[in-house]
Structure formats: structure tokens, C-alpha cells
Amino acid sequence: MLRSLLFLALFVISLSAQKLEIYSTKTDTQDGKVVASDGVVVVYKDMILYAKEAIYHKDSGDLELFDEIRVVEETKSKFLGEYAKLNLKSKDKLFRPFFMLDEKSRVWLSSSEASTKEEKIDVITGVTSGCNASDPIWKIEFSSSDYNTDSKWLNLYNARIYIYDIPVFYTPYFGYPLDTTRRSGLLPPMLGFSQKEGFYYEQPIYIAEQSWWDLELRPQIRTARGEGLYSTFRFLDSPSSQGRLDLGYFKEQDKYYKKEQLANKNHYGFNFAYRNTDVLNSWLDLSLSGQSGLYIDMLDMNDVDYLNLSRNDVTKNETSQQLISRANLFYNTDEHYFGAYAKYYKDLRIKNNKKTLQNLPSLHYHNYLNTLLDEHLLYTFDIQSNNLFRSEGKTATQTDINIPISLQTSVFDEYATLKYSADLYAQHTSFRSKDENPIVDNKLRDGVYARNSHMLNASSQLARAFESFTHTLDFGAQYELAGGELESGYYEKEKDFCSEPKNSNSPICEFYNITKVEKRLQLYFSQYFFDLQGSQIVYHRLAQSVTYEGPNEGKGELENELDIAISTYLSFYNNMFYSHKKRSLSKNYNRITYRDETYVLGISHNYRRSLASREKINYLTASFGYRYNPQYSFHLNYSYDLERSLKKSIEVGFLYSRDCFDFGLTYVENNRPILNRSGYSGSIYDKIIYVFVRLKPFMSQNSNSSGFSYRLPGDS
């Protein structure tokens, strides 16, 4: 027996070209064993092990550790227990009891025993959570578990979820990564119940086999309505580009389809979005110094229910029945801009869109501002050609040229600016194909329109700093009048007829988009107040126009816009339009907002009246938020249609939030639009209860949280 009386003893044991280092205060060797005690540190490969006592068996290669064991690896994970056994030959490990903490995610796992072989850890009956280990808000108990230290993936079997020791959910299997590596698997499900649609269940499936793409499948079932599948495919095809493709299909049950008299039994569609911020260089292998870009947003669907069925929040339902698909390609330098655009329109309320005019494509060139005469003379050049196409009916190519020229100078020691502008504008239209109506076809002849207009502008911009604030003023007057005009062909023949607003919907006038330059005076005034920190205190703007000839002769609407920061927490905003002809307001929007660390209060009123159709919009909305403490918060939203004496929506709820746990409960009433067989949009008044639970970090803030919604009986 050899007893070391040194304060620190070190044994270095060579094993298959790998070293095991044991540091301790006391060390004994006997019968092929090394016994270390009184504070032991073991270094082996990428592990550092701490314990009160250690025994190394030279023959078997077993290393046993006792009492207050702590293991630190390069992965930052920690294992704690009272007994551990490591075989240095087979690399097997045994921990009893077992505790693991992942430093990054703060997820811990505890059990009575765990064994490891290579990168896999097998755990017998235990518990895991992301909360404080001494008193977790939520925890998951399981019958067995395994964890891969390389892939950072944790599997739990026969998992029971407890919240405050109350069992709330059981699943035979639950898998979760403890790092941010993208990988395939199941996402948190969404649950709900509706009086009309029955039980709702959606189980997202996430597939990410390669780093440059991922696919999300979202099958759903509404037991009293139907079934559907929605999907999202995302990809990165270059460092400067990314895209997304959404596809979906939902099939109604016969009973629901007939009872609700829906326009379509099947709902389907797609949406493709793509953007590339350096498309010419990346696609054509060029080295252009300018900026190029490609933006695509294409969508199609048979009705708007395709979108509404893709989500479970009825407060976000779509109501528009018109779709626009776009594609834009451009190249831009400091002096020149080149663009090519395409727009495709679709109206979901009509059988087909063969007679709808499409803009496929539009070509655009713009020359940026140039100066002459010591920067007193300014000019630009702009030309755009639009191919107006459709499969049935008359089509045309329409080209616009615009050349604005300005001459400006400063007067009164640069306190004021005088500016004269001449705008040269021309449009050429060339028609193609034959219309179904021979009368219309004979009337539409190629034509040219050209004009020039004049504009005089006098303005001043002033600023002055005071002791506690800064005040700026911007005011001026602009006088515009028409110059000479030239019309030929289509423009000459249809000028008088198409200039009348009542004829704007005539087939003869659908290509006529000339707006006459009216003799007009525009007066404008704006001012700002800023505090010493540069924050805006007051913004105020007034604008008034006066037209001296034509159908709009007289005073235009007076616009007043005001934004006031009454205090650090309280603000008021108003935007008002006053009609001198009707001697009434055509629009008036008011909003007052209070916001501090505890309360958020907002009340707004929106009034708008169309002077042509006399249609009124008159809404009152209110929102209230209260943060009782960092854990508890409450909210209330209310919307009321004053014109129709109709409650549009109400939402009330609360949120309980902790570092590792969120729980929310919301009650919603909302008017939901539908499209029936007659082609008219009806509505259903929904009453819904939303419940959601977020177990952090298993469910992040940006991911879908497990939720449950209950839709109460509603009125159609």
C-alpha cells in the first residue's frame, strides 16, 4: 500500500493512447484499484468530473464516483448525482440518481437512474421542466426517456404534463430539441370547439431535411364541417434571395355546405412570394454596381374562405373579394432607373375574368433629377408603357411620357423660395384585336394626347430654437393652370363624352384616363414643436385648395391634421376634412391614447361620408390594457358601428406570464363574413373562447402555442 501525504496527488493512467488524470488530496492504491478521496477532480477527454470520492479499477476500466458528483463537458451540459460509474473501455456510463441541466435552454431532467453509451443517454422514470427545479410551475413526468448529446434531441415516452401538480395532458410520445438546429418533427397542435363547426384539431408537421429549405404541413379537421390540408414551403436559393409557397385545400361536408348555403363546397388556392435583392448579378453572373431586385407576389383562390379556414382566429378573417398578383423587376443607379412590372387582377364574385383588363407587362424608365444654371434649373424624364391585355375584348398598348422642368431661386436673404414648373405630358394609345361590340370597336381608334401645364410656387421654411423647445414652420402657395393641348384619334373623338363622370364605366371610356389640369390654387401650412431631446411635441398641418373652373369649381375640402403629445403618457391625434359645399365634415378621425408601464388606453372614432354616394362609415373603437404586475396582464377591445347601431366585435382576456410559462384566456365576439350561393356576402356572429398555453422554452414566443378555442352558439 502506498499512501500519499501530499496535499495534492496526481495519477496519470494511459489507456489506449488516452489519458485519465485524477487529482485529489488523498490517494490510495490497493489490489489494482486507485482510491481518491477528500475532493476529487477527474479529467478524461472532454470531461471534467468532480466528486468527494473516486475508485478506479485498472483491470475492468471502471471509474466509480461517489457523493456530490458534477460533470462538465464541452457542450456546457451538467450532470449531478450521488453515484456514477464510467467504463473507460466501452465508454458506458451509469448515474444514480441522475440530473441534467442544459445551460442554453435551461431545461433540466431528473430521474432515479440513467445510463449512457457513446452519445445516447437512456433515462428511467423521471421528470423534466424548463422552470425552477425546486418548485416548477409546469413539469413533464415520463416512464422512460432518451437523449442524444450530439443531435441535442430529447425523447419522452408516456409523458404526462402537470401544471402546479394538476395533470392536464397525456401523450404517448413527446420529442423536443434542446438547441436551435432546424430539424423535422411535430409542432404544437391547435385545439378548438365550435357550436357549428364541431371539434377542431390541427397538427402541424415540420420537415427540414436540408439547411436551405423547410416544409410545414398543417392537416386539420372540423368534425361538423370538413377536413383540409394547408402547407408552407420556404426556401433560400441564394444569399440575397428567399421564397415561400403556400398551398391549401378544404372540403366541406354536405350537411354544413347545404345548411350555410355556401358558394363553394371545396376551397383551394395558393400564394407564391419571392424576393431577390441582387437578381441580375446572382442570376446572370454579372458585376453591376447598381441595385437590382425581383419581387413576386402571386396568389389565386376560388373564394376567400380558403384564407379564413387556414387560421383559427376569426378576428383576422379576410373580407376582400378582389385579388392582385404582382411581379416587379428593376435595376437602379444614381442616375437611371429601369423597371418591368406585371399585375393580374381577379374578382372572386364573377364566373371568370376573361374580360378583366390585365397589365402584362409594364415597362418603365426614369432619369433622376438633373440640374443646370448653378442648380437653379431642375428637370427629370419619365416614360412608362403599359400592355393592357385580356382574352376577350379590346386590348391596347398605352405609353405615358412625363418631363417636368423647374426653375427656382431664393429671395429675401433665403427666407423664401420662388419656383416655376412646366410639366410636359403625352400619352399614346394603340388598340388591338376586335371587341364583341362592333359599335365600340369602330369607335376605338389609335390616338395621341399631349399637353403642358404651368405651376408657380412660393414657400418658406423657418426654424427657431427657444429655451425649452424648437419651432419649425413650413408654409406656401401653389398656383396651377393648364397650357396647350393636342388630341388626335381616340382622344379627340371621346374627349367630351369620357370627361363626364357619369360615363366613366362605359366600354368606350375604359381606356380613357386623362385627368384635366384645372386652374387651381393650393395653400398649405405645417408646423412642428420639438423638445430639447428632439422628441416631437406638436405636429399641425392645414391644406386648402380653390378651383377656378370645371366641374370642381369652388373651394375644395379643408384638411386639418393635428398630433399632440399632451404629456409623456398621453397623446391626441385628429385628421379632419371639411366640405365647404355641403357645409359638413366628410371625414373626421380622432384618437386619444394613454400609455404607461401599467395602463394602455386607446379610444378612437372614425367618421367618413362619401359626398357622391352618401355612404357613411361611423365606427367607435376602444382598447384597454392593464398590467397588474410582470406576471398578470389584462386587455379589452371593443368596436361599435354607430351608423347601423351594431356591435362589430368585443374581445376581453388576460395573460399570465412567467419565465417558463404563459397562460392566456380570451373571449371574442365578432361578425364573420361569408360568401353564399347567391353571390352576396352574409355574416355570422361568432362567440368564441380562446385558451392557450405556452411551455417555455419548449414553445417559443414566435412559434405556434398549443391552444384551445371554444365557439359558442352564434346568430347568422
C-alpha positions in Angstrom: 0.0 0.0 0.0 1.2 3.4 -0.9 -0.3 6.4 1.0 0.4 9.8 -0.3 0.7 12.5 2.4 1.0 15.3 -0.2 -1.7 18.0 -0.3 -2.3 17.2 -3.9 -1.7 13.8 -5.6 -1.8 13.2 -9.3 -2.1 9.9 -11.0 -1.9 9.8 -14.8 -3.1 6.5 -16.3 -2.5 5.7 -20.0 -5.4 3.8 -21.6 -5.5 3.2 -25.4 -3.4 6.4 -26.1 -5.9 8.4 -24.0 -5.1 9.8 -20.6 -7.1 9.7 -17.4 -6.0 12.3 -14.8 -7.1 12.0 -11.2 -6.5 15.0 -8.8 -7.2 14.6 -5.1 -6.0 15.4 -1.6 -5.7 11.7 -0.6 -4.9 8.8 -2.8 -4.5 5.0 -2.1 -3.6 2.2 -4.4 -4.5 -1.4 -3.5 -5.3 -4.7 -5.4 -5.5 -3.0 -8.8 -7.6 -0.1 -7.6 -6.9 3.6 -7.2 -8.9 5.2 -4.4 -9.0 9.0 -4.3 -10.9 11.0 -1.6 -11.3 14.4 0.1 -12.2 16.3 -3.1 -11.6 14.6 -6.4 -11.2 16.1 -9.9 -11.1 13.7 -12.8 -10.1 14.8 -16.3 -10.9 12.5 -19.1 -11.1 13.5 -22.8 -13.5 16.5 -22.9 -15.0 15.8 -19.4 -14.2 17.3 -16.0 -15.7 15.3 -13.2 -16.0 16.5 -9.6 -16.8 14.2 -6.6 -15.9 13.6 -3.0 -14.5 10.1 -3.6 -13.4 8.1 -6.7 -12.3 4.5 -7.3 -10.6 3.4 -10.5 -10.4 -0.3 -11.4 -7.4 -0.8 -13.6 -8.5 -4.3 -14.9 -12.1 -3.5 -15.9 -11.5 0.2 -16.7 -14.4 1.2 -14.4 -14.3 4.6 -12.7 -16.7 5.0 -9.8 -17.6 8.4 -8.3 -19.4 9.0 -5.0 -21.2 11.9 -3.4 -21.9 15.4 -4.9 -20.9 14.5 -8.4 -20.7 17.2 -11.1 -19.7 16.6 -14.7 -18.9 19.4 -17.1 -18.4 18.8 -20.8 -17.6 21.0 -23.7 -21.3 21.1 -24.5 -21.9 23.0 -21.3 -24.3 20.4 -20.0 -24.1 19.4 -16.3 -24.9 16.1 -14.7 -25.4 15.9 -10.9 -25.8 12.8 -8.7 -24.6 10.7 -5.8 -23.2 7.8 -7.7 -21.6 7.5 -11.2 -19.9 4.6 -12.9 -17.9 5.2 -16.1 -16.2 2.4 -18.1 -13.2 3.9 -20.0 -13.0 0.9 -22.3 -16.6 0.6 -23.5 -17.4 4.3 -22.8 -20.6 3.3 -21.0 -21.7 5.4 -18.1 -24.2 5.0 -15.2 -25.6 7.7 -12.9 -27.7 7.1 -9.8 -29.6 9.4 -9.2 -29.4 11.5 -12.4 -29.7 15.2 -13.0 -29.0 17.0 -16.3 -29.2 20.8 -17.0 -28.7 22.2 -20.4 -27.1 25.7 -20.0 -28.5 27.3 -23.1 -32.2 26.2 -22.9 -32.3 25.9 -19.1 -34.2 22.6 -19.5 -33.4 20.1 -16.7 -34.1 16.4 -16.4 -34.1 14.3 -13.3 -34.5 10.6 -12.6 -33.5 7.9 -10.2 -31.1 6.3 -12.7 -29.6 6.9 -16.2 -27.1 5.1 -18.4 -25.2 6.3 -21.4 -23.5 4.7 -24.3 -21.5 6.8 -26.6 -23.7 9.8 -27.5 -27.0 8.4 -26.2 -28.4 8.8 -22.6 -31.2 6.4 -21.5 -33.2 7.6 -18.6 -35.6 5.5 -16.4 -38.7 7.1 -14.9 -38.2 10.8 -14.3 -39.3 14.4 -14.7 -38.3 17.3 -16.9 -39.1 21.0 -17.0 -37.8 24.5 -18.0 -38.9 26.1 -14.7 -37.1 26.4 -11.4 -36.2 22.9 -10.3 -37.2 23.4 -6.7 -40.8 24.4 -7.4 -41.6 24.1 -11.1 -44.8 25.7 -12.5 -45.1 23.0 -15.1 -43.3 19.7 -15.5 -43.5 16.6 -17.6 -43.3 13.2 -15.9 -42.4 10.2 -18.1 -41.9 6.4 -17.9 -38.7 6.5 -19.9 -36.6 8.8 -21.9 -33.5 9.0 -24.2 -31.3 12.0 -25.1 -28.7 12.3 -27.9 -25.9 14.6 -26.8 -24.7 15.1 -30.4 -28.1 16.0 -32.0 -29.4 17.6 -28.8 -32.7 15.7 -29.2 -34.8 14.6 -26.2 -37.4 11.9 -26.5 -40.0 11.3 -23.7 -42.4 8.3 -23.6 -45.7 8.1 -21.8 -45.4 11.8 -21.0 -47.9 13.4 -18.5 -47.9 17.2 -18.4 -48.6 18.8 -15.0 -49.3 22.4 -14.2 -49.0 23.2 -10.5 -49.2 19.4 -9.8 -52.5 19.2 -11.8 -52.4 16.7 -14.7 -53.6 18.5 -17.9 -52.4 16.4 -20.8 -51.1 13.0 -21.8 -49.2 11.9 -24.9 -47.5 8.5 -25.5 -44.6 10.3 -27.1 -43.1 13.8 -26.9 -39.8 14.9 -28.7 -38.0 18.2 -28.4 -34.6 19.7 -29.4 -32.5 21.5 -26.7 -30.8 23.7 -29.3 -31.9 25.8 -32.3 -30.9 23.4 -35.0 -33.7 23.1 -37.5 -35.0 19.5 -37.7 -38.1 17.6 -38.7 -40.8 16.8 -36.2 -44.3 17.6 -34.9 -45.1 21.2 -33.9 -47.5 22.1 -31.1 -51.1 21.3 -32.0 -54.1 23.6 -32.1 -57.4 22.5 -30.5 -60.8 24.1 -30.5 -64.6 23.6 -30.4 -67.3 25.4 -32.3 -71.1 25.0 -31.8 -71.4 25.0 -35.6 -68.1 23.5 -36.8 -67.6 20.9 -34.1 -64.3 19.9 -32.6 -61.3 21.5 -34.3 -57.8 19.9 -34.4 -54.8 20.9 -36.3 -51.4 19.1 -36.1 -48.6 20.9 -37.9 -45.8 18.7 -39.2 -42.4 20.3 -39.8 -39.9 18.9 -42.3 -36.4 20.3 -42.6 -34.0 17.8 -44.2 -31.6 20.4 -45.6 -30.5 23.8 -44.5 -31.8 25.8 -47.5 -35.5 24.7 -47.3 -38.2 23.6 -45.0 -41.8 22.4 -45.4 -44.7 22.7 -42.9 -47.8 20.6 -43.4 -50.9 21.6 -41.4 -53.7 18.9 -41.7 -56.9 20.0 -39.9 -60.3 18.5 -39.1 -63.5 20.3 -38.1 -65.8 17.4 -37.2 -69.1 19.2 -38.1 -67.8 21.0 -41.1 -65.0 19.2 -43.1 -61.3 18.4 -43.4 -58.4 20.2 -45.1 -54.7 20.4 -45.6 -52.6 23.6 -45.8 -48.8 23.7 -46.4 -46.0 26.2 -46.5 -42.7 25.6 -48.3 -39.9 28.1 -47.6 -36.5 28.2 -49.3 -33.3 30.2 -49.6 -31.8 29.9 -53.1 -29.0 32.5 -52.7 -27.6 34.8 -50.0 -29.7 37.6 -51.4 -33.0 35.8 -52.1 -35.7 33.9 -50.4 -39.2 32.5 -51.3 -42.3 31.0 -49.9 -45.1 28.8 -51.4 -48.4 28.3 -49.6 -50.9 25.7 -50.8 -54.2 24.7 -49.3 -57.4 22.7 -49.8 -60.5 22.3 -47.6 -63.6 20.1 -48.4 -67.0 20.9 -46.8 -69.3 18.2 -45.5 -72.6 18.1 -47.4 -74.7 18.9 -44.4 -72.7 22.0 -43.5 -72.5 23.1 -47.1 -76.2 23.0 -47.7 -77.2 24.4 -44.3 -75.0 27.5 -44.7 -75.7 27.8 -48.4 -72.1 28.4 -49.2 -70.9 29.4 -52.7 -68.4 26.6 -52.9 -68.1 23.1 -51.4 -64.3 22.9 -52.0 -61.9 25.8 -51.1 -58.5 25.9 -52.6 -55.7 28.3 -53.6 -52.1 29.2 -53.5 -49.7 32.1 -52.7 -46.2 32.4 -54.0 -43.9 35.1 -52.7 -40.3 35.6 -53.7 -37.7 38.4 -53.4 -34.1 38.8 -54.7 -32.2 41.9 -53.8 -29.4 41.3 -56.3 -31.1 39.4 -59.0 -29.1 40.5 -62.1 -25.7 39.8 -60.5 -26.7 36.5 -58.9 -28.7 35.0 -61.9 -26.6 36.3 -64.8 -23.2 36.2 -63.1 -22.6 40.0 -63.6 -20.8 42.6 -61.6 -23.1 45.6 -61.9 -22.6 48.4 -59.5 -26.3 49.4 -59.3 -29.0 47.8 -57.3 -31.3 45.2 -58.9 -34.3 43.4 -57.5 -37.1 41.0 -58.2 -40.3 40.9 -56.2 -43.1 38.4 -56.9 -46.4 38.0 -55.1 -48.7 35.7 -56.9 -52.0 34.3 -55.5 -55.1 32.6 -56.6 -58.1 31.0 -54.8 -61.7 30.1 -55.6 -63.1 32.1 -52.7 -62.0 34.0 -49.6 -62.9 31.1 -47.3 -59.7 29.4 -48.5 -57.8 32.0 -46.4 -60.2 32.1 -43.4 -60.1 28.3 -43.0 -56.3 28.4 -42.9 -56.4 30.1 -39.5 -58.4 29.7 -36.3 -58.6 33.3 -35.2 -61.8 34.7 -36.6 -60.8 38.3 -35.8 -58.3 38.1 -38.6 -60.8 37.0 -41.3 -60.5 38.4 -44.8 -63.4 40.3 -46.4 -62.0 41.4 -49.8 -63.2 39.6 -52.9 -60.6 41.0 -55.2 -57.1 39.6 -55.8 -54.0 41.2 -57.3 -50.9 39.3 -58.3 -47.7 41.3 -58.8 -44.2 40.8 -60.2 -41.6 43.7 -60.2 -38.1 43.6 -61.7 -35.9 46.7 -61.6 -32.3 48.0 -61.9 -31.4 51.2 -60.2 -28.3 53.5 -60.3 -27.7 57.1 -59.1 -28.9 58.4 -62.5 -31.1 55.9 -64.1 -34.0 53.5 -63.1 -35.3 50.7 -65.3 -38.3 48.7 -64.3 -40.6 45.9 -65.6 -43.9 45.2 -63.8 -46.8 42.8 -64.2 -50.2 42.9 -62.5 -53.0 40.4 -62.7 -56.5 41.1 -61.3 -59.1 38.6 -60.3 -62.6 39.2 -58.9 -63.9 36.2 -57.0 -67.5 37.3 -57.4 -67.7 36.7 -61.1 -67.6 33.4 -63.1 -64.4 34.2 -65.0 -62.0 37.2 -65.6 -61.7 36.9 -69.4 -62.9 40.5 -69.8 -60.9 41.9 -67.0 -58.0 44.2 -68.2 -54.6 43.0 -67.0 -51.3 44.9 -67.1 -48.9 42.4 -68.6 -46.3 43.8 -68.7 -45.4 47.4 -67.9 -42.0 48.8 -68.9 -40.6 51.9 -67.1 -37.6 54.2 -67.4 -36.8 57.1 -65.2 -34.0 59.6 -65.3 -33.3 61.1 -61.9 -33.1 64.8 -61.2 -30.6 66.8 -63.2 -29.6 70.5 -62.7 -28.4 73.3 -64.8 -27.6 77.1 -64.3 -25.9 76.6 -61.0 -28.7 74.3 -59.8 -31.5 76.8 -60.5 -32.9 74.7 -63.3 -34.1 71.2 -62.5 -35.5 68.5 -64.8 -36.3 64.8 -64.9 -37.6 62.4 -67.6 -40.0 59.5 -67.1 -41.6 57.1 -69.6 -43.8 54.1 -69.0 -45.5 51.8 -71.4 -48.4 49.5 -70.3 -49.7 46.5 -72.2 -53.4 46.3 -71.3 -54.4 42.8 -72.1 -57.4 40.4 -71.8 -58.5 37.3 -73.5 -61.9 38.7 -74.6 -62.5 42.3 -75.7 -60.4 45.2 -76.8 -56.8 45.4 -75.7 -54.3 48.2 -76.0 -50.7 49.4 -75.5 -50.6 52.7 -73.7 -47.4 54.8 -73.3 -47.0 57.8 -71.0 -44.2 60.4 -71.2 -43.7 63.0 -68.4 -41.0 65.7 -68.4 -41.2 68.1 -65.5 -38.9 71.2 -65.7 -38.4 73.6 -62.8 -36.7 76.9 -62.3 -36.2 78.1 -58.7 -34.4 80.7 -56.7 -34.2 82.1 -53.1 -35.3 85.6 -52.2 -35.4 87.8 -49.1 -32.0 86.6 -47.9 -33.0 82.9 -48.4 -36.1 83.3 -46.2 -38.4 82.4 -49.1 -38.2 80.3 -52.3 -39.8 81.0 -55.6 -40.3 78.2 -58.1 -41.8 77.9 -61.6 -42.5 74.5 -63.1 -43.6 73.4 -66.5 -44.9 69.8 -66.9 -44.8 68.3 -70.4 -47.0 65.2 -70.6 -48.0 62.9 -73.5 -49.9 59.7 -73.9 -50.2 57.3 -76.9 -52.7 54.5 -77.1 -52.6 51.8 -79.8 -55.6 49.4 -79.9 -55.5 45.7 -80.9 -58.0 42.8 -81.5 -61.7 43.2 -82.0 -64.4 43.9 -79.5 -67.6 41.8 -79.2 -69.5 45.0 -79.7 -68.9 46.3 -83.3 -70.1 49.8 -82.3 -67.5 50.1 -79.6 -64.8 48.5 -81.9 -65.4 51.1 -84.6 -65.2 54.0 -82.1 -61.8 53.0 -80.6 -59.1 54.3 -82.9 -55.4 54.9 -82.1 -54.7 58.3 -80.7 -52.2 60.7 -79.2 -52.8 63.2 -76.4 -50.2 65.9 -75.4 -50.3 68.9 -73.1 -48.3 71.2 -71.0 -49.2 72.8 -67.7 -47.7 75.5 -65.5 -47.1 75.8 -61.8 -46.0 78.7 -59.6 -44.9 78.1 -56.1 -43.9 80.4 -53.3 -42.8 78.9 -49.9 -40.8 79.5 -46.8 -39.3 77.2 -44.2 -38.4 78.7 -40.9 -36.9 77.3 -37.7 -36.1 78.8 -34.3 -34.8 77.4 -31.1 -36.2 78.5 -27.7 -35.1 77.7 -24.2 -37.2 74.6 -23.8 -38.3 73.7 -27.4 -37.7 74.2 -31.1 -40.3 75.5 -33.5 -40.3 75.0 -37.3 -42.7 76.4 -39.9 -43.4 75.4 -43.5 -46.0 77.4 -45.5 -46.6 78.4 -49.0 -49.0 78.7 -52.0 -49.0 76.8 -55.3 -50.9 78.0 -58.4 -51.5 75.6 -61.2 -53.0 76.2 -64.7 -53.3 74.4 -67.9 -51.3 75.2 -71.1 -51.8 74.0 -74.6 -53.4 70.6 -75.5 -53.3 68.3 -78.6 -55.7 65.4 -79.2 -55.9 63.0 -82.1 -57.9 59.8 -82.9 -59.4 58.3 -79.8 -58.7 61.3 -77.5 -60.2 63.8 -79.9 -63.4 61.9 -80.6 -64.1 60.8 -77.0 -62.8 63.8 -75.1 -66.2 65.3 -74.2 -68.0 62.0 -73.6 -65.4 60.4 -71.4 -64.7 63.6 -69.4 -68.2 63.3 -67.8 -68.0 61.3 -64.5 -71.3 59.5 -65.3 -69.8 57.9 -68.4 -66.6 56.6 -66.7 -67.9 53.0 -66.7 -68.8 53.0 -70.4 -66.8 50.4 -72.5 -65.8 53.3 -74.7 -64.1 55.1 -71.8 -62.3 52.2 -70.0 -59.0 53.2 -71.7 -59.5 57.0 -71.2 -57.6 58.0 -68.1 -56.8 61.6 -68.9 -57.3 63.9 -65.9 -57.8 67.5 -67.0 -55.5 70.1 -65.4 -57.7 72.6 -63.6 -56.8 76.2 -62.7 -56.2 75.7 -59.0 -54.7 77.5 -56.0 -53.3 75.3 -53.2 -52.5 76.8 -49.8 -50.6 74.7 -47.2 -49.2 75.3 -43.7 -47.4 72.9 -41.3 -45.5 73.4 -38.1 -43.6 71.3 -35.6 -42.6 71.7 -31.9 -39.7 69.6 -30.6 -38.4 69.3 -27.0 -34.7 69.5 -26.1 -34.3 65.8 -26.7 -35.6 66.0 -30.2 -38.9 64.3 -29.5 -42.0 65.7 -31.3 -44.4 67.6 -29.1 -46.9 69.0 -31.7 -47.4 68.4 -35.4 -50.0 70.6 -37.2 -50.9 70.8 -40.9 -53.5 72.7 -42.8 -54.3 72.4 -46.5 -56.9 74.2 -48.7 -57.4 74.2 -52.5 -59.5 76.5 -54.6 -60.5 75.5 -58.2 -61.5 78.3 -60.6 -63.1 76.4 -63.4 -64.5 73.0 -64.4 -66.9 70.6 -62.6 -65.0 71.0 -59.3 -65.1 74.8 -59.3 -65.0 76.4 -55.9 -63.3 75.6 -52.6 -62.0 72.1 -52.1 -62.1 70.3 -48.8 -60.2 71.8 -46.0 -57.9 69.3 -44.3 -56.7 69.7 -40.8 -54.2 67.3 -39.2 -53.1 67.6 -35.6 -50.9 65.3 -33.4 -50.2 66.4 -29.9 -48.1 64.8 -27.2 -50.0 66.2 -24.2 -47.6 64.5 -21.8 -45.1 61.7 -21.6 -48.0 59.2 -21.5 -51.0 61.0 -23.1 -51.4 61.9 -26.8 -54.1 63.1 -29.1 -54.5 62.8 -32.9 -57.1 64.3 -35.3 -57.5 64.2 -39.1 -60.4 66.2 -40.4 -61.8 67.1 -43.9 -64.5 69.8 -44.1 -66.6 70.3 -47.3 -67.5 73.9 -47.9 -70.1 72.9 -50.5 -72.0 70.6 -48.1 -71.1 72.7 -45.0 -70.3 69.5 -43.2 -67.5 67.1 -42.4 -66.7 64.5 -45.0 -64.1 62.8 -42.7 -63.2 63.1 -39.1 -60.9 60.7 -37.3 -60.0 61.2 -33.6 -57.8 59.1 -31.4 -56.6 59.6 -27.8 -54.0 57.3 -26.3 -52.7 56.9 -22.8 -49.7 54.6 -22.2 -47.5 54.0 -19.2 -45.9 51.0 -17.5 -49.2 49.8 -16.1 -52.1 51.1 -18.3 -52.7 51.3 -22.0 -55.9 53.1 -23.1 -57.0 54.0 -26.6 -60.3 55.4 -27.8 -60.9 56.3 -31.5 -63.8 57.5 -33.6 -63.8 57.3 -37.4 -66.4 59.1 -39.4 -66.4 59.2 -43.2 -69.1 60.2 -45.6 -68.9 59.8 -49.4 -70.4 63.0 -50.9 -71.1 61.2 -54.1 -72.8 58.0 -52.8 -73.8 59.4 -49.4 -72.5 56.2 -47.8 -71.5 56.7 -44.2 -68.9 54.9 -42.1 -69.2 55.7 -38.4 -67.1 53.5 -36.1 -66.2 53.8 -32.4 -63.4 51.6 -31.1 -61.8 51.3 -27.7 -58.9 49.3 -26.3 -57.8 48.9 -22.7 -54.7 47.1 -21.3 -53.7 46.7 -17.6 -50.5 45.2 -16.4 -51.1 44.3 -12.8 -47.5 43.1 -12.3 -44.9 41.4 -14.5 -46.9 38.2 -14.4 -50.5 39.3 -14.8 -52.0 41.5 -17.6 -55.5 42.1 -18.9 -56.9 43.5 -22.2 -60.2 44.7 -23.6 -61.0 45.7 -27.2 -64.4 47.0 -28.4 -65.8 48.1 -31.7 -69.2 49.5 -32.4 -70.9 50.6 -35.7 -72.8 53.8 -34.7 -74.4 54.2 -38.2 -76.1 50.7 -38.0 -76.3 50.5 -34.2 -74.4 47.3 -34.4 -71.7 45.8 -32.2 -68.9 44.8 -34.5 -66.6 43.0 -32.1 -65.6 42.7 -28.5 -62.5 40.9 -27.0 -61.6 40.5 -23.4 -58.9 38.4 -21.9 -55.9 38.0 -19.6 -52.4 36.7 -19.8 -50.4 35.1 -17.0 -46.7 35.1 -17.9 -43.6 33.7 -16.2 -40.1 33.0 -17.4 -41.0 29.4 -18.2 -44.8 29.5 -18.7 -47.6 31.5 -20.4 -51.3 31.0 -20.0 -53.9 33.1 -21.8 -57.7 33.2 -21.8 -59.7 35.3 -24.3 -63.4 35.7 -25.1 -64.2 37.1 -28.5 -67.5 38.2 -30.2 -67.1 39.0 -33.9 -69.1 39.5 -37.1 -67.6 37.0 -39.6 -68.3 37.5 -43.3 -69.3 34.6 -45.6 -70.0 34.3 -49.3 -73.3 32.5 -50.1 -74.6 30.9 -53.3 -76.4 34.0 -54.5 -73.0 35.8 -54.6 -73.8 38.2 -51.8 -71.7 38.4 -48.6 -73.6 37.5 -45.5 -72.3 37.3 -41.9 -72.2 35.1 -38.9 -71.9 36.5 -35.4 -69.3 34.3 -33.6 -68.8 33.9 -29.9 -65.5 32.2 -29.1 -63.3 31.4 -26.2 -59.6 31.1 -26.8 -57.3 29.3 -24.4 -53.6 28.9 -25.0 -50.7 27.5 -23.0 -47.0 28.1 -23.8 -44.5 25.9 -22.0 -41.2 27.8 -22.4 -38.7 27.0 -23.8 -40.5 24.1 -25.5 -42.8 26.6 -27.1 -41.1 29.9 -28.1 -42.7 33.3 -28.5 -42.5 33.0 -32.3 -43.9 29.5 -32.6 -47.4 28.2 -32.6 -48.5 27.7 -29.0 -50.7 24.9 -28.0 -54.2 26.4 -27.8 -57.9 25.6 -27.5 -60.8 27.6 -28.7 -64.5 27.2 -27.9 -67.0 28.8 -30.2 -70.3 29.4 -28.5 -73.7 29.4 -30.3 -73.9 32.4 -32.7 -76.5 34.1 -34.8 -76.4 34.1 -38.6 
